[in-house]
């Protein structure tokens, strides 16, 4: 419900175009990214059937992917689409590839067998089904929200439930951006269109986001909003900036440099089209609010506040004897997390089963289940330091909110206090056992016991 209030703060329904940054191998070869549409008033009865949302439900994301059991579109509830979990309280604080794969497969087995059934040996199927859930682990997402009406939602439900849901994907003429363009145009005919100059006639996510912003500016009577959903911190590679077709070619040295050598005239034409088309000047994050994991819309953290938090973290780490050269937290914690097994606890939240020496300990990795398991406070502290370091030093752009960084900092302080209390308890126990073993206490031992006991009481 909080997430619903964040994405749809007004009383009516809305449609939000999701512009998703490219990542992985596709991000290397083409930087056009992905497009989907979130509808706050339309929910998924099944991944292939739409219905009106009941009170308290927050809508679904509808998108087109190639290679999902031959279907043209699939509808996924918003929170699973972003995080592969049913509830925002279950989102892991630090994402590595192994944990993400586990959460995706766990959700698939519970909800997506219809579109992504098990293979004969019980393993997860091949194909692009994994892109239907957990999108925020792979990339940053920009949202462009425009208001709709319940009557429009009803008409769209009737249309999509009655049409044949069979794959029509084609990279050049019927891709994910074409699907999103047609869906938004159902609500507002001719609002979105492709560009024959900047994108050579291919519909791209950035182009339709740009035209939707212009449509919103022309129709001030329609409530319009821009937002950013940041990529979850972790060791998963960060996504890259989204471009149009000509812009991708112009900004990629692997393409434009050889072209300039072979044919300077061709390279000059590309530059002219890029500059004249204006696609490079469109900033999808301009004036956008940040959607936090608990569903609030907040302005980005100011640069000076970000710097202050960063200095605080540096001082805290320096007090622990950690030098700047040894602060590759994301990589070191990512390796440790990758060697562990992710499981789901009795409350449905993710837990790491980690090997510490000869022991196996459990560590909660969501904000609400960090404490209370067998893992030491020092492990909790390492996890939070990795997350904070990623947020403050490695997050591209300014997509960091005050409430989330404050929450993470408070969790880190709690972990440090728990670690100190544990150290005091161990010290007190050692001194007590030593005094019993020797059957006497010297004045120095008595003083040490009293000091440790007072310190423990003061912290409590």
URVENCOR-V754261 format. One record per residue. N is the residue number from 1. RES is the residue in one small letter. SS is DSSP state (@ for helix, = for strand, . for the rest). PHI is phi as a letter, one per 20 degrees, with the letter a starting at -180 (999 if undefined). D_LAST is the distance of its C-alpha to the last C-alpha in Angstrom with 2 decimals. Layout:
n=N res=RES ss=SS phi=PHI d_last=D_LAST
n=N res=RES ss=SS phi=PHI d_last=D_LAST
This chain:
n=1 res=x ss=. phi=999 d_last=36.03
n=2 res=x ss=@ phi=f d_last=33.83
n=3 res=x ss=@ phi=f d_last=35.83
n=4 res=x ss=@ phi=f d_last=39.00
n=5 res=x ss=@ phi=f d_last=38.01
n=6 res=x ss=@ phi=f d_last=37.41
n=7 res=x ss=@ phi=e d_last=40.69
n=8 res=x ss=. phi=c d_last=42.77
n=9 res=x ss=. phi=f d_last=41.51
n=10 res=x ss=. phi=e d_last=44.88
n=11 res=x ss=. phi=f d_last=46.41
n=12 res=x ss=. phi=e d_last=49.08
n=13 res=x ss=. phi=e d_last=49.06
n=14 res=x ss== phi=b d_last=49.05
n=15 res=x ss== phi=d d_last=50.09
n=16 res=x ss== phi=c d_last=48.05
n=17 res=x ss== phi=f d_last=49.73
n=18 res=x ss== phi=d d_last=47.29
n=19 res=x ss== phi=d d_last=48.28
n=20 res=x ss== phi=d d_last=46.55
n=21 res=x ss=. phi=f d_last=46.54
n=22 res=x ss== phi=f d_last=48.34
n=23 res=x ss=. phi=b d_last=46.60
n=24 res=x ss=@ phi=m d_last=47.62
n=25 res=x ss=@ phi=f d_last=51.30
n=26 res=x ss=@ phi=f d_last=52.58
n=27 res=x ss=@ phi=f d_last=50.74
n=28 res=x ss=@ phi=f d_last=52.69
n=29 res=x ss=@ phi=e d_last=56.09
n=30 res=x ss=. phi=b d_last=55.71
n=31 res=x ss=. phi=d d_last=53.09
n=32 res=x ss=. phi=e d_last=54.00
n=33 res=x ss=. phi=m d_last=50.89
n=34 res=x ss== phi=c d_last=50.78
n=35 res=x ss== phi=c d_last=51.22
n=36 res=x ss== phi=b d_last=50.12
n=37 res=x ss== phi=c d_last=49.95
n=38 res=x ss== phi=e d_last=47.13
n=39 res=x ss== phi=d d_last=48.46
n=40 res=x ss=. phi=f d_last=46.02
n=41 res=x ss=. phi=d d_last=48.52
n=42 res=x ss== phi=d d_last=49.82
n=43 res=x ss== phi=d d_last=47.99
n=44 res=x ss== phi=e d_last=48.87
n=45 res=x ss== phi=f d_last=50.30
n=46 res=x ss== phi=c d_last=50.66
n=47 res=x ss=. phi=f d_last=50.52
n=48 res=x ss=. phi=d d_last=54.26
n=49 res=x ss== phi=c d_last=54.52
n=50 res=x ss== phi=d d_last=53.35
n=51 res=x ss== phi=b d_last=52.73
n=52 res=x ss== phi=f d_last=51.42
n=53 res=x ss=. phi=f d_last=47.67
n=54 res=x ss=. phi=e d_last=46.37
n=55 res=x ss=. phi=g d_last=43.93
n=56 res=x ss=. phi=n d_last=40.46
n=57 res=x ss=. phi=e d_last=41.92
n=58 res=x ss=. phi=d d_last=41.71
n=59 res=x ss=. phi=n d_last=44.88
n=60 res=x ss== phi=b d_last=45.95
n=61 res=x ss== phi=d d_last=46.94
n=62 res=x ss== phi=d d_last=50.57
n=63 res=x ss== phi=b d_last=51.78
n=64 res=x ss=. phi=d d_last=54.58
n=65 res=x ss=. phi=c d_last=54.09
n=66 res=x ss=. phi=e d_last=56.72
n=67 res=x ss=. phi=m d_last=56.71
n=68 res=x ss=. phi=d d_last=54.77
n=69 res=x ss=. phi=l d_last=57.14
n=70 res=x ss=. phi=m d_last=59.92
n=71 res=x ss=. phi=e d_last=58.26
n=72 res=x ss=. phi=e d_last=58.62
n=73 res=x ss=. phi=b d_last=55.39
n=74 res=x ss== phi=c d_last=52.18
n=75 res=x ss== phi=d d_last=49.73
n=76 res=x ss== phi=c d_last=45.99
n=77 res=x ss== phi=g d_last=43.23
n=78 res=x ss=@ phi=g d_last=41.39
n=79 res=x ss=@ phi=f d_last=37.90
n=80 res=x ss=@ phi=f d_last=39.35
n=81 res=x ss=@ phi=g d_last=41.86
n=82 res=x ss=@ phi=e d_last=39.16
n=83 res=x ss=@ phi=c d_last=36.45
n=84 res=x ss=. phi=m d_last=38.01
n=85 res=x ss=. phi=c d_last=35.50
n=86 res=x ss=. phi=e d_last=35.96
n=87 res=x ss=. phi=c d_last=32.79
n=88 res=x ss=@ phi=f d_last=31.12
n=89 res=x ss=@ phi=f d_last=27.66
n=90 res=x ss=@ phi=e d_last=29.11
n=91 res=x ss=. phi=f d_last=30.07
n=92 res=x ss== phi=f d_last=28.82
n=93 res=x ss=. phi=f d_last=26.95
n=94 res=x ss=. phi=c d_last=29.16
n=95 res=x ss== phi=d d_last=32.73
n=96 res=x ss=. phi=d d_last=34.88
n=97 res=x ss=@ phi=g d_last=38.41
n=98 res=x ss=@ phi=f d_last=37.63
n=99 res=x ss=@ phi=f d_last=34.89
n=100 res=x ss=@ phi=f d_last=37.17
n=101 res=x ss=@ phi=f d_last=40.10
n=102 res=x ss=@ phi=f d_last=38.16
n=103 res=x ss=@ phi=f d_last=37.00
n=104 res=x ss=@ phi=f d_last=40.55
n=105 res=x ss=@ phi=f d_last=42.17
n=106 res=x ss=@ phi=f d_last=39.77
n=107 res=x ss=@ phi=f d_last=40.64
n=108 res=x ss=@ phi=g d_last=44.32
n=109 res=x ss=@ phi=f d_last=44.57
n=110 res=x ss=@ phi=e d_last=43.09
n=111 res=x ss=@ phi=c d_last=45.00
n=112 res=x ss=. phi=c d_last=47.63
n=113 res=x ss=. phi=f d_last=49.85
n=114 res=x ss=. phi=f d_last=52.68
n=115 res=x ss=. phi=d d_last=52.80
n=116 res=x ss=. phi=b d_last=51.27
n=117 res=x ss=. phi=f d_last=52.07
n=118 res=x ss=. phi=g d_last=51.21
n=119 res=x ss=. phi=f d_last=53.76
n=120 res=x ss=. phi=g d_last=55.79
n=121 res=x ss=. phi=e d_last=53.47
n=122 res=x ss=. phi=n d_last=50.42
n=123 res=x ss=. phi=f d_last=49.11
n=124 res=x ss=. phi=f d_last=48.31
n=125 res=x ss=. phi=f d_last=51.51
n=126 res=x ss=. phi=e d_last=52.77
n=127 res=x ss=. phi=o d_last=53.36
n=128 res=x ss=. phi=e d_last=51.37
n=129 res=x ss=@ phi=g d_last=49.48
n=130 res=x ss=@ phi=f d_last=46.15
n=131 res=x ss=@ phi=f d_last=46.70
n=132 res=x ss=@ phi=f d_last=46.52
n=133 res=x ss=. phi=c d_last=42.74
n=134 res=x ss=. phi=m d_last=39.78
n=135 res=x ss=@ phi=f d_last=41.70
n=136 res=x ss=@ phi=f d_last=38.67
n=137 res=x ss=@ phi=f d_last=37.67
n=138 res=x ss=@ phi=e d_last=41.02
n=139 res=x ss=. phi=b d_last=41.63
n=140 res=x ss=. phi=e d_last=40.92
n=141 res=x ss== phi=c d_last=42.73
n=142 res=x ss== phi=d d_last=44.31
n=143 res=x ss== phi=d d_last=45.10
n=144 res=x ss== phi=c d_last=47.99
n=145 res=x ss== phi=d d_last=47.86
n=146 res=x ss== phi=c d_last=50.86
n=147 res=x ss== phi=f d_last=51.28
n=148 res=x ss=. phi=c d_last=53.47
n=149 res=x ss=. phi=c d_last=54.76
n=150 res=x ss=@ phi=f d_last=54.49
n=151 res=x ss=@ phi=f d_last=58.25
n=152 res=x ss=@ phi=f d_last=57.95
n=153 res=x ss=@ phi=f d_last=55.24
n=154 res=x ss=@ phi=f d_last=57.50
n=155 res=x ss=@ phi=f d_last=60.40
n=156 res=x ss=@ phi=f d_last=58.41
n=157 res=x ss=@ phi=f d_last=57.20
n=158 res=x ss=@ phi=f d_last=60.79
n=159 res=x ss=@ phi=f d_last=62.00
n=160 res=x ss=@ phi=f d_last=59.49
n=161 res=x ss=@ phi=f d_last=59.61
n=162 res=x ss=@ phi=e d_last=63.41
n=163 res=x ss=. phi=e d_last=63.89
n=164 res=x ss=. phi=f d_last=64.25
n=165 res=x ss=. phi=e d_last=60.99
n=166 res=x ss=. phi=c d_last=62.53
n=167 res=x ss=. phi=g d_last=61.53
n=168 res=x ss=. phi=c d_last=63.42
n=169 res=x ss=. phi=f d_last=61.31
n=170 res=x ss== phi=b d_last=63.20
n=171 res=x ss=. phi=g d_last=61.63
n=172 res=x ss=. phi=e d_last=64.23
n=173 res=x ss=. phi=c d_last=65.18
n=174 res=x ss== phi=b d_last=62.69
n=175 res=x ss=. phi=e d_last=59.21
n=176 res=x ss=@ phi=f d_last=55.76
n=177 res=x ss=@ phi=f d_last=56.44
n=178 res=x ss=@ phi=f d_last=59.75
n=179 res=x ss=@ phi=f d_last=57.99
n=180 res=x ss=@ phi=f d_last=55.42
n=181 res=x ss=@ phi=f d_last=58.26
n=182 res=x ss=@ phi=f d_last=60.34
n=183 res=x ss=@ phi=f d_last=57.49
n=184 res=x ss=@ phi=f d_last=56.68
n=185 res=x ss=@ phi=f d_last=60.44
n=186 res=x ss=@ phi=f d_last=60.75
n=187 res=x ss=@ phi=f d_last=58.72
n=188 res=x ss=. phi=c d_last=60.38
n=189 res=x ss=. phi=g d_last=63.66
n=190 res=x ss=. phi=m d_last=64.37
n=191 res=x ss=. phi=f d_last=61.04
n=192 res=x ss=. phi=d d_last=60.22
n=193 res=x ss=. phi=b d_last=62.68
n=194 res=x ss=. phi=e d_last=62.99
n=195 res=x ss=. phi=d d_last=64.25
n=196 res=x ss=. phi=e d_last=67.49
n=197 res=x ss=. phi=d d_last=66.95
n=198 res=x ss=. phi=f d_last=63.34
n=199 res=x ss=. phi=c d_last=62.90
n=200 res=x ss=. phi=l d_last=66.53
n=201 res=x ss=. phi=n d_last=66.57
n=202 res=x ss=. phi=e d_last=63.53
n=203 res=x ss=. phi=f d_last=60.87
n=204 res=x ss=. phi=c d_last=57.51
n=205 res=x ss=@ phi=g d_last=54.04
n=206 res=x ss=@ phi=f d_last=53.88
n=207 res=x ss=@ phi=f d_last=57.30
n=208 res=x ss=@ phi=f d_last=56.58
n=209 res=x ss=@ phi=f d_last=53.27
n=210 res=x ss=@ phi=f d_last=55.26
n=211 res=x ss=@ phi=f d_last=57.93
n=212 res=x ss=@ phi=f d_last=55.42
n=213 res=x ss=@ phi=f d_last=53.88
n=214 res=x ss=@ phi=f d_last=57.43
n=215 res=x ss=@ phi=f d_last=58.20
n=216 res=x ss=@ phi=f d_last=55.19
n=217 res=x ss=@ phi=f d_last=56.32
n=218 res=x ss=@ phi=f d_last=59.82
n=219 res=x ss=. phi=d d_last=58.63
n=220 res=x ss=. phi=f d_last=56.31
n=221 res=x ss=. phi=f d_last=56.68
n=222 res=x ss=. phi=e d_last=54.53
n=223 res=x ss=. phi=f d_last=50.80
n=224 res=x ss== phi=c d_last=49.68
n=225 res=x ss== phi=b d_last=46.33
n=226 res=x ss== phi=c d_last=45.16
n=227 res=x ss== phi=b d_last=41.86
n=228 res=x ss== phi=c d_last=40.27
n=229 res=x ss== phi=d d_last=38.29
n=230 res=x ss=. phi=f d_last=36.66
n=231 res=x ss=. phi=f d_last=36.87
n=232 res=x ss=. phi=f d_last=33.67
n=233 res=x ss=. phi=g d_last=32.02
n=234 res=x ss== phi=q d_last=32.73
n=235 res=x ss=. phi=e d_last=35.24
n=236 res=x ss=. phi=f d_last=38.04
n=237 res=x ss=. phi=g d_last=40.61
n=238 res=x ss=. phi=f d_last=40.50
n=239 res=x ss=. phi=f d_last=43.37
n=240 res=x ss== phi=c d_last=46.00
n=241 res=x ss=. phi=f d_last=47.77
n=242 res=x ss=. phi=e d_last=50.23
n=243 res=x ss=. phi=c d_last=53.90
n=244 res=x ss=. phi=e d_last=57.30
n=245 res=x ss=@ phi=f d_last=60.14
n=246 res=x ss=@ phi=f d_last=61.91
n=247 res=x ss=@ phi=f d_last=58.67
n=248 res=x ss=@ phi=g d_last=57.38
n=249 res=x ss=@ phi=f d_last=60.63
n=250 res=x ss=@ phi=f d_last=60.67
n=251 res=x ss=@ phi=e d_last=57.10
n=252 res=x ss=. phi=e d_last=57.28
n=253 res=x ss=@ phi=f d_last=58.75
n=254 res=x ss=@ phi=f d_last=59.78
n=255 res=x ss=@ phi=d d_last=62.18
n=256 res=x ss=@ phi=f d_last=63.27
n=257 res=x ss=@ phi=f d_last=63.95
n=258 res=x ss=@ phi=f d_last=66.44
n=259 res=x ss=@ phi=f d_last=68.00
n=260 res=x ss=@ phi=f d_last=68.49
n=261 res=x ss=@ phi=f d_last=70.18
n=262 res=x ss=@ phi=f d_last=72.46
n=263 res=x ss=. phi=b d_last=73.22
n=264 res=x ss=@ phi=g d_last=72.09
n=265 res=x ss=@ phi=f d_last=73.84
n=266 res=x ss=@ phi=f d_last=71.71
n=267 res=x ss=@ phi=f d_last=68.50
n=268 res=x ss=@ phi=f d_last=69.65
n=269 res=x ss=@ phi=f d_last=70.27
n=270 res=x ss=@ phi=f d_last=66.77
n=271 res=x ss=@ phi=f d_last=65.34
n=272 res=x ss=@ phi=f d_last=67.55
n=273 res=x ss=@ phi=f d_last=66.50
n=274 res=x ss=@ phi=f d_last=62.81
n=275 res=x ss=@ phi=f d_last=63.16
n=276 res=x ss=@ phi=f d_last=65.56
n=277 res=x ss=@ phi=f d_last=63.64
n=278 res=x ss=. phi=m d_last=60.50
n=279 res=x ss=@ phi=f d_last=58.14
n=280 res=x ss=@ phi=f d_last=56.22
n=281 res=x ss=@ phi=e d_last=55.42
n=282 res=x ss=. phi=e d_last=53.62
n=283 res=x ss=. phi=d d_last=49.84
n=284 res=x ss=. phi=f d_last=48.18
n=285 res=x ss=. phi=e d_last=44.83
n=286 res=x ss=. phi=f d_last=46.37
n=287 res=x ss=. phi=l d_last=44.63
n=288 res=x ss=. phi=e d_last=42.57
n=289 res=x ss== phi=e d_last=39.22
n=290 res=x ss== phi=e d_last=36.55
n=291 res=x ss== phi=e d_last=35.84
n=292 res=x ss=. phi=f d_last=32.15
n=293 res=x ss=. phi=f d_last=31.21
n=294 res=x ss=. phi=e d_last=30.12
n=295 res=x ss=. phi=n d_last=33.51
n=296 res=x ss=. phi=e d_last=33.24
n=297 res=x ss== phi=d d_last=35.80
n=298 res=x ss== phi=c d_last=34.46
n=299 res=x ss=. phi=f d_last=36.14
n=300 res=x ss== phi=f d_last=35.45
n=301 res=x ss=. phi=f d_last=32.83
n=302 res=x ss=. phi=f d_last=34.72
n=303 res=x ss=@ phi=g d_last=35.61
n=304 res=x ss=@ phi=f d_last=33.83
n=305 res=x ss=@ phi=f d_last=30.55
n=306 res=x ss=@ phi=f d_last=30.94
n=307 res=x ss=@ phi=f d_last=31.60
n=308 res=x ss=@ phi=f d_last=28.51
n=309 res=x ss=@ phi=f d_last=26.25
n=310 res=x ss=@ phi=f d_last=28.26
n=311 res=x ss=@ phi=f d_last=27.79
n=312 res=x ss=@ phi=g d_last=24.02
n=313 res=x ss=@ phi=f d_last=24.06
n=314 res=x ss=@ phi=f d_last=26.49
n=315 res=x ss=@ phi=f d_last=24.40
n=316 res=x ss=@ phi=f d_last=21.29
n=317 res=x ss=@ phi=f d_last=23.55
n=318 res=x ss=@ phi=f d_last=25.30
n=319 res=x ss=@ phi=f d_last=22.11
n=320 res=x ss=. phi=e d_last=21.90
n=321 res=x ss=. phi=n d_last=25.55
n=322 res=x ss=. phi=e d_last=27.06
n=323 res=x ss=. phi=e d_last=30.43
n=324 res=x ss=@ phi=f d_last=32.35
n=325 res=x ss=@ phi=f d_last=34.82
n=326 res=x ss=@ phi=d d_last=32.25
n=327 res=x ss=. phi=d d_last=30.82
n=328 res=x ss=. phi=e d_last=32.81
n=329 res=x ss=@ phi=f d_last=29.73
n=330 res=x ss=@ phi=g d_last=31.67
n=331 res=x ss=@ phi=f d_last=34.24
n=332 res=x ss=@ phi=f d_last=31.99
n=333 res=x ss=@ phi=f d_last=29.59
n=334 res=x ss=@ phi=f d_last=32.70
n=335 res=x ss=@ phi=f d_last=34.25
n=336 res=x ss=@ phi=f d_last=31.20
n=337 res=x ss=@ phi=f d_last=31.10
n=338 res=x ss=@ phi=f d_last=34.89
n=339 res=x ss=. phi=e d_last=34.72
n=340 res=x ss=. phi=e d_last=32.44
n=341 res=x ss== phi=d d_last=33.60
n=342 res=x ss== phi=e d_last=32.60
n=343 res=x ss== phi=c d_last=32.43
n=344 res=x ss== phi=d d_last=31.70
n=345 res=x ss=. phi=f d_last=29.05
n=346 res=x ss=. phi=f d_last=29.70
n=347 res=x ss=. phi=e d_last=28.68
n=348 res=x ss=. phi=n d_last=31.13
n=349 res=x ss=. phi=d d_last=28.74
n=350 res=x ss== phi=f d_last=29.29
n=351 res=x ss== phi=c d_last=27.51
n=352 res=x ss== phi=e d_last=28.26
n=353 res=x ss== phi=d d_last=29.16
n=354 res=x ss== phi=d d_last=28.66
n=355 res=x ss== phi=e d_last=29.96
n=356 res=x ss== phi=d d_last=27.63
n=357 res=x ss=. phi=m d_last=29.76
n=358 res=x ss=. phi=e d_last=31.14
n=359 res=x ss== phi=e d_last=28.50
n=360 res=x ss== phi=d d_last=28.57
n=361 res=x ss== phi=d d_last=25.26
n=362 res=x ss== phi=d d_last=24.78
n=363 res=x ss== phi=c d_last=23.24
n=364 res=x ss== phi=f d_last=23.31
n=365 res=x ss=. phi=d d_last=25.01
n=366 res=x ss== phi=d d_last=24.97
n=367 res=x ss=@ phi=g d_last=22.36
n=368 res=x ss=@ phi=e d_last=21.58
n=369 res=x ss=@ phi=c d_last=21.30
n=370 res=x ss=. phi=f d_last=19.62
n=371 res=x ss=. phi=d d_last=16.63
n=372 res=x ss=. phi=o d_last=17.15
n=373 res=x ss=. phi=d d_last=19.92
n=374 res=x ss=. phi=f d_last=20.48
n=375 res=x ss=. phi=f d_last=20.50
n=376 res=x ss=. phi=f d_last=17.97
n=377 res=x ss=@ phi=g d_last=15.65
n=378 res=x ss=@ phi=f d_last=18.17
n=379 res=x ss=@ phi=f d_last=20.95
n=380 res=x ss=@ phi=g d_last=19.28
n=381 res=x ss=@ phi=f d_last=18.82
n=382 res=x ss=@ phi=f d_last=22.52
n=383 res=x ss=@ phi=f d_last=23.67
n=384 res=x ss=@ phi=f d_last=22.10
n=385 res=x ss=@ phi=f d_last=23.42
n=386 res=x ss=@ phi=f d_last=26.81
n=387 res=x ss=@ phi=f d_last=26.83
n=388 res=x ss=@ phi=f d_last=25.86
n=389 res=x ss=@ phi=f d_last=28.37
n=390 res=x ss=@ phi=f d_last=31.02
n=391 res=x ss=@ phi=f d_last=30.41
n=392 res=x ss=@ phi=e d_last=30.52
n=393 res=x ss=@ phi=d d_last=33.17
n=394 res=x ss=@ phi=d d_last=35.32
n=395 res=x ss=. phi=f d_last=35.70
n=396 res=x ss=. phi=f d_last=39.32
n=397 res=x ss=. phi=n d_last=39.90
n=398 res=x ss=. phi=d d_last=37.36
n=399 res=x ss=. phi=e d_last=36.17
n=400 res=x ss=. phi=c d_last=32.49
n=401 res=x ss== phi=d d_last=30.91
n=402 res=x ss=@ phi=f d_last=28.25
n=403 res=x ss=@ phi=f d_last=26.27
n=404 res=x ss=@ phi=f d_last=26.21
n=405 res=x ss=@ phi=f d_last=25.25
n=406 res=x ss=@ phi=f d_last=22.43
n=407 res=x ss=@ phi=f d_last=21.18
n=408 res=x ss=@ phi=f d_last=21.47
n=409 res=x ss=@ phi=f d_last=19.69
n=410 res=x ss=@ phi=f d_last=16.66
n=411 res=x ss=@ phi=f d_last=16.72
n=412 res=x ss=@ phi=f d_last=17.01
n=413 res=x ss=@ phi=f d_last=14.03
n=414 res=x ss=@ phi=f d_last=11.93
n=415 res=x ss=@ phi=f d_last=13.76
n=416 res=x ss=@ phi=f d_last=13.23
n=417 res=x ss=@ phi=f d_last=9.42
n=418 res=x ss=@ phi=f d_last=9.89
n=419 res=x ss=@ phi=f d_last=12.59
n=420 res=x ss=@ phi=f d_last=10.81
n=421 res=x ss=@ phi=f d_last=8.24
n=422 res=x ss=@ phi=f d_last=11.53
n=423 res=x ss=@ phi=f d_last=13.39
n=424 res=x ss=@ phi=f d_last=11.32
n=425 res=x ss=@ phi=f d_last=11.76
n=426 res=x ss=@ phi=f d_last=15.38
n=427 res=x ss=@ phi=f d_last=15.98
n=428 res=x ss=@ phi=f d_last=14.85
n=429 res=x ss=@ phi=f d_last=17.03
n=430 res=x ss=@ phi=f d_last=19.89
n=431 res=x ss=@ phi=f d_last=19.98
n=432 res=x ss=@ phi=f d_last=19.91
n=433 res=x ss=@ phi=f d_last=22.65
n=434 res=x ss=@ phi=f d_last=24.62
n=435 res=x ss=@ phi=f d_last=24.67
n=436 res=x ss=@ phi=f d_last=25.87
n=437 res=x ss=@ phi=f d_last=28.46
n=438 res=x ss=@ phi=e d_last=29.91
n=439 res=x ss=. phi=m d_last=29.69
n=440 res=x ss=. phi=b d_last=28.65
n=441 res=x ss=. phi=c d_last=26.06
n=442 res=x ss=. phi=f d_last=27.34
n=443 res=x ss=@ phi=g d_last=25.88
n=444 res=x ss=@ phi=f d_last=24.47
n=445 res=x ss=@ phi=f d_last=22.66
n=446 res=x ss=@ phi=f d_last=21.31
n=447 res=x ss=@ phi=f d_last=20.07
n=448 res=x ss=@ phi=f d_last=18.43
n=449 res=x ss=@ phi=f d_last=16.69
n=450 res=x ss=@ phi=f d_last=15.43
n=451 res=x ss=@ phi=f d_last=14.30
n=452 res=x ss=@ phi=f d_last=12.42
n=453 res=x ss=@ phi=f d_last=10.74
n=454 res=x ss=@ phi=f d_last=9.89
n=455 res=x ss=@ phi=f d_last=8.67
n=456 res=x ss=@ phi=f d_last=6.26
n=457 res=x ss=@ phi=f d_last=5.09
n=458 res=x ss=@ phi=f d_last=5.46
n=459 res=x ss=@ phi=f d_last=3.79
n=460 res=x ss=. phi=f d_last=0.00
